Amino acid sequence: MEYQYPIDHTWSTDEIIDVVRFFECIEEAYEKGINREELLSAYRRFKEIVPGKADEKNLLNEFEEVSGYSSYKTVKAARESEENQRVKMK
């Protein structure tokens, strides 16, 4: 990883850790696949920290710019997949 995760410096340490974990789940979905429930759980926690749509979109776009990974497409694929399935992005 040669980039920085987009974070808000007003978040608590625990919130930063949870947001970074969500972005790590997105990376994992592209690199080797991830359990659907693990990804959706990380996304739900992300949404507790970033409840606003505009803020969410900005953070996800920033992450996609630096990483090349689409959080939006990954979460959408997870939501559309079967329970207990792995999400693997291309």
C-alpha positions in Angstrom: 0.0 0.0 0.0 1.6 3.2 -1.1 -1.2 5.6 -0.2 -3.0 7.1 2.8 -6.5 6.4 3.8 -8.9 9.4 3.9 -9.7 10.2 7.5 -11.2 13.0 9.4 -8.8 14.2 12.2 -11.8 15.0 14.4 -12.7 11.3 14.8 -11.7 9.4 17.9 -8.9 6.8 17.7 -11.4 4.0 17.7 -13.4 5.7 14.9 -10.2 6.1 12.8 -9.4 2.4 13.4 -12.9 1.3 12.3 -12.9 3.5 9.2 -9.4 2.2 8.2 -10.7 -1.4 8.8 -13.6 -0.7 6.4 -11.1 0.4 3.7 -9.0 -2.6 4.4 -12.0 -4.8 3.8 -12.5 -3.1 0.4 -8.9 -3.8 -0.4 -9.3 -7.4 0.6 -12.3 -7.8 -1.6 -10.2 -6.9 -4.6 -7.1 -8.7 -3.6 -8.3 -12.1 -2.4 -12.0 -11.9 -1.5 -13.7 -11.3 1.8 -16.6 -12.8 3.7 -19.8 -10.9 2.8 -20.9 -10.4 6.5 -17.5 -9.1 7.5 -17.6 -6.5 4.8 -21.1 -5.5 5.5 -20.4 -5.3 9.3 -17.4 -3.0 8.6 -19.6 -0.9 6.3 -22.4 -0.5 9.0 -19.8 0.7 11.4 -18.4 3.1 8.8 -21.9 4.5 8.4 -22.2 5.1 12.1 -19.1 7.2 12.0 -20.0 8.9 8.6 -23.8 9.1 8.5 -24.0 11.9 5.9 -24.3 10.9 2.3 -22.2 13.8 1.0 -19.4 13.0 3.5 -19.6 9.3 2.7 -19.4 10.0 -1.1 -16.4 12.3 -0.6 -14.5 9.8 1.5 -15.3 6.9 -0.9 -14.2 9.0 -3.9 -11.0 10.0 -2.2 -10.2 6.3 -1.4 -11.0 5.3 -5.0 -8.7 8.0 -6.4 -5.7 6.9 -4.4 -6.4 3.1 -4.4 -8.3 2.4 -7.6 -10.8 0.3 -5.6 -14.5 1.2 -5.7 -16.1 1.0 -2.3 -19.5 1.7 -3.7 -19.3 -1.2 -6.2 -17.9 -3.5 -3.5 -20.7 -2.8 -1.0 -23.3 -3.1 -3.7 -21.9 -6.5 -4.8 -21.9 -7.6 -1.1 -25.5 -6.6 -0.7 -26.6 -8.4 -3.8 -24.7 -11.6 -3.0 -26.0 -14.6 -1.1 -25.5 -15.0 2.7 -22.3 -16.7 3.7 -20.8 -15.9 0.3 -17.4 -14.4 -0.4 -17.2 -11.1 -2.2 -14.4 -11.0 -4.8 -14.0 -8.0 -7.0 -12.1 -7.7 -10.3 
